[in-house]
Amino acid sequence: MSLHQRPHQKPPAAGDSLPVSSPTASTAASRPHPLLTLPYLFSLLAVLLFVALLVPWGPAARPPSSSSSWRSYTLQDAAASAAAAGNGTVLLAAVSGPYLPFLSNWLISVRRAGRADQVLVIAEDYETLDRINAAWPGHAVLVPPAPDAQTAHKFGSQGFFNFTSRRPRHLLQILELGYSVMYNDVDMVWLADPFAYIVENHDVYFMDDMAPVKPLDHSHELPPPGKKGRTYICSCMLFLRPTEGAKLLLRKWIEELKEQPWSKQRKSNDQPAFNWALNKTAGQVMFLLDIFS
């Protein structure tokens, strides 16, 4: 026999007999299984019919997740909530994902001043919208279309221009809803409540972007234009009332941004356009300079 040859089975001897089923086993095999009886099948069919009537065909509809529900959250609803907490005034900031640590730092100082309930954050991407509202429901809204804001754009880049040029539109929309608005960049903190310094009844309040410290009795008029023919007013902290003068300034700001788009040669941002708009509407808008500095 070769090594891999299967061994032959020994045939049964003449006296040997194959196993024969006993009468009991044969009888049991011939009986129908209790689960296959006609009454059981009718019962199973009735249960399936009952389930079919109660449960709709196809997969059950999933309830909207918390993140998807914020996609339909509007600026009108968000601003109304913030303004209700602030006696008609919205405290506005705009951030994308890379700047969330700045937002957290700024919010600490705002909370210390007791103004956190007035805060409305314009989220510039959907991930930021979901993250803020997951931790702080209702305090973030996205105004479509969302720009490409997943990276931290450098100052002077086209991405930075696209990000900041949306600012006057957000502000104008809130004024059109009838609310006052304070806008803050988030790379700052409050040392005191700035609302204590908003005096009289002007359209717009802002501060100079020049380095020299001014005396307490300095003029609140626009300073003379710089070497580029315009002033250097900072757009990083603004307070605007829902007046025609403030709306006029914002519309002019939007126009100036269209006339001065970003280019590789100019590498502009929103602030020069704001200053041109401010200079061109100076006789029509009531403003107060350097109340926050």
C-alpha positions in Angstrom: 0.0 0.0 0.0 1.4 3.3 -1.0 1.9 6.0 1.6 -1.0 8.2 0.5 -3.5 5.4 -0.4 -6.6 5.3 1.7 -7.0 1.9 3.5 -9.8 -0.3 2.2 -12.7 -0.7 4.6 -13.2 -4.3 5.8 -16.5 -5.6 4.2 -19.0 -6.9 6.7 -19.0 -10.6 7.4 -21.8 -12.7 6.2 -23.2 -12.9 9.7 -23.1 -9.3 10.2 -26.2 -7.2 9.5 -26.7 -3.5 8.9 -28.5 -1.5 11.7 -32.2 -1.5 11.4 -34.4 1.3 12.8 -36.5 0.4 15.7 -40.3 0.6 15.5 -40.2 3.6 17.9 -37.7 5.6 15.9 -39.6 4.9 12.7 -42.8 6.0 14.1 -41.3 9.3 15.5 -39.7 10.1 12.1 -43.1 9.7 10.4 -44.8 12.2 12.7 -45.1 15.8 11.5 -43.0 18.4 13.4 -45.2 20.3 15.9 -44.0 23.6 14.4 -45.2 22.6 10.9 -48.8 21.9 11.9 -51.5 23.8 10.1 -52.7 25.7 13.3 -49.2 26.9 14.0 -48.7 28.1 10.4 -52.0 30.0 10.6 -50.9 31.6 13.9 -47.6 32.6 12.4 -49.2 34.1 9.4 -51.6 36.1 11.6 -48.7 37.5 13.7 -46.8 38.6 10.5 -49.9 40.3 9.2 -50.4 42.1 12.5 -46.8 43.3 12.5 -47.1 44.4 8.8 -50.1 46.6 9.7 -48.3 48.3 12.6 -44.8 48.8 11.2 -44.5 50.7 7.9 -42.6 49.0 5.1 -39.0 50.0 4.6 -36.5 51.3 7.1 -37.8 53.6 9.7 -37.1 57.3 9.2 -34.2 58.5 11.3 -34.9 61.6 13.4 -32.7 64.5 12.4 -29.5 64.6 14.4 -28.6 67.6 16.5 -26.0 68.7 14.0 -28.3 68.6 11.0 -31.0 70.5 12.8 -28.7 73.5 13.2 -28.3 73.7 9.4 -31.8 75.1 9.1 -31.2 77.6 12.0 -31.6 81.1 10.6 -29.8 84.4 11.4 -33.3 85.8 12.1 -34.0 83.2 14.8 -30.5 83.4 16.3 -30.4 87.2 16.4 -33.8 87.3 18.0 -32.7 85.0 20.8 -29.5 86.9 21.5 -31.2 90.3 21.3 -33.9 89.2 23.8 -31.1 88.5 26.3 -29.5 91.8 25.7 -32.3 94.3 25.6 -32.3 94.5 21.8 -28.5 94.3 21.3 -26.6 91.4 19.8 -22.9 90.8 20.6 -21.5 89.4 17.4 -18.3 87.5 16.5 -17.3 85.4 13.5 -15.0 82.4 13.6 -13.9 79.3 11.7 -12.6 76.1 13.2 -8.9 77.2 13.5 -9.9 80.2 15.6 -12.0 78.4 18.2 -9.3 78.8 20.9 -9.4 82.6 20.4 -13.2 82.5 20.8 -12.9 80.6 24.0 -10.5 83.1 25.4 -12.7 86.1 24.4 -15.8 84.4 25.8 -14.2 84.2 29.3 -13.9 87.9 29.5 -17.4 88.4 28.1 -18.8 86.1 30.6 -17.1 87.9 33.4 -18.9 91.1 32.3 -22.2 89.3 32.4 -22.8 89.5 28.7 -22.5 85.9 27.5 -26.2 85.4 26.8 -26.1 88.2 24.2 -23.4 86.4 22.2 -24.1 85.2 18.7 -21.3 83.5 16.8 -21.3 83.5 13.0 -19.8 80.1 12.2 -17.9 80.1 8.9 -18.0 76.4 8.4 -20.4 73.6 9.3 -18.0 71.8 11.7 -17.7 75.0 13.8 -21.5 75.4 13.7 -22.0 71.9 15.1 -19.2 72.1 17.7 -20.4 75.4 19.2 -24.0 74.5 19.3 -23.2 71.1 20.8 -21.6 72.8 23.7 -23.7 76.0 23.7 -27.0 75.4 21.9 -28.4 78.3 19.9 -25.4 80.6 20.1 -24.0 79.8 16.6 -25.5 80.2 13.2 -24.1 79.8 9.7 -25.1 82.2 7.0 -24.8 80.4 3.6 -22.8 80.0 1.5 -20.1 78.8 3.8 -16.6 79.8 2.6 -13.7 77.4 2.7 -12.7 78.1 6.2 -11.1 74.9 7.4 -7.7 76.4 7.4 -6.3 79.3 9.3 -5.8 81.9 6.5 -2.9 84.3 6.8 -3.4 88.0 6.9 -3.3 89.3 3.4 -4.3 86.1 1.7 -7.3 85.7 -0.5 -8.9 83.3 2.0 -8.5 85.9 4.7 -10.2 88.5 2.4 -13.0 86.1 1.6 -13.5 85.5 5.3 -13.5 89.1 6.5 -15.4 90.6 3.6 -18.6 88.8 4.8 -18.6 90.9 7.9 -20.5 94.0 6.8 -23.3 91.8 5.3 -23.8 90.0 8.6 -23.9 93.4 10.4 -26.3 94.9 7.9 -28.7 91.9 8.2 -28.9 92.3 11.9 -29.5 96.0 11.7 -32.3 95.3 9.1 -33.9 93.1 11.8 -34.1 96.1 14.0 -31.4 95.2 16.6 -28.3 97.1 17.7 -25.1 95.1 17.3 -21.6 95.1 18.8 -19.0 93.3 16.7 -15.8 92.0 18.1 -12.8 90.3 16.6 -11.9 87.4 18.9 -8.2 88.1 19.2 -8.9 90.4 22.1 -10.3 90.3 25.6 -12.5 92.7 27.6 -10.9 94.4 30.6 -14.2 96.0 31.4 -17.7 96.1 30.1 -17.5 98.3 26.9 -21.2 99.1 27.0 -20.5 101.5 29.8 -18.7 103.7 27.4 -21.4 103.9 24.7 -22.7 107.4 25.5 -25.1 109.7 23.6 -27.1 108.6 20.6 -24.7 108.1 17.6 -25.1 105.7 14.7 -21.7 104.1 14.9 -19.0 103.8 17.5 -15.4 102.6 16.7 -11.7 103.2 17.6 -8.6 104.4 15.9 -6.0 101.8 14.7 -3.0 104.1 15.3 -0.5 103.4 18.0 -0.1 106.7 19.9 -2.0 106.9 23.1 -4.4 109.9 23.1 -5.3 112.2 26.0 -8.6 111.7 27.8 -10.0 114.9 26.2 -9.1 114.0 22.6 -11.3 114.8 19.7 -13.9 112.2 18.7 -13.9 113.5 15.1 -12.3 111.5 12.2 -8.5 112.0 12.1 -7.0 113.4 8.9 -6.3 110.9 6.2 -3.0 109.0 6.1 -0.5 108.7 3.3 -2.9 106.4 1.4 -5.6 109.1 1.3 -7.8 107.4 3.9 -8.0 107.1 7.7 -6.9 104.1 9.7 -9.9 103.3 11.8 -10.1 99.8 13.1 -13.0 97.5 12.1 -12.2 95.0 14.9 -14.6 96.5 17.4 -17.8 98.3 16.3 -21.1 99.2 17.8 -23.9 100.1 15.5 -27.5 101.1 16.1 -30.3 100.2 13.6 -30.4 103.7 12.1 -30.3 104.8 8.5 -26.9 106.3 9.0 -25.4 103.0 10.2 -27.1 101.1 7.4 -25.7 103.6 4.8 -22.2 103.1 6.1 -22.5 99.3 5.8 -23.9 99.4 2.3 -21.0 101.7 1.3 -18.6 99.3 2.9 -20.0 96.4 0.8 -19.7 98.6 -2.3 -16.1 99.4 -1.6 -15.2 95.7 -1.1 -16.7 95.0 -4.6 -14.6 97.8 -6.1 -11.4 96.7 -4.3 -11.3 92.9 -4.6 -8.4 90.9 -3.5 -5.5 90.5 -6.0 -2.0 89.2 -5.7 -0.7 92.8 -6.1 -3.0 94.5 -3.6 -3.6 91.7 -1.1 -6.4 93.7 0.6 -8.7 92.9 3.5 -11.9 94.4 4.7 -10.5 97.3 6.7 -9.3 99.7 3.9 -12.8 99.4 2.4 -14.3 100.2 5.7 -12.2 103.4 6.0 -13.1 104.5 2.5 -16.7 104.0 3.3 -16.4 105.9 6.5 -14.6 108.8 4.8 -17.2 109.0 2.0 -20.2 109.0 4.3 -18.7 111.1 7.1 -21.2 113.9 6.6 -24.2 111.6 6.7 -23.3 109.3 9.6 -23.1 110.2 13.2 -20.2 108.5 14.9 -18.1 108.5 18.0 -14.4 107.7 17.7 -12.1 106.0 20.3 -14.6 105.2 23.0 -13.2 101.7 23.6 -9.5 102.4 23.7 
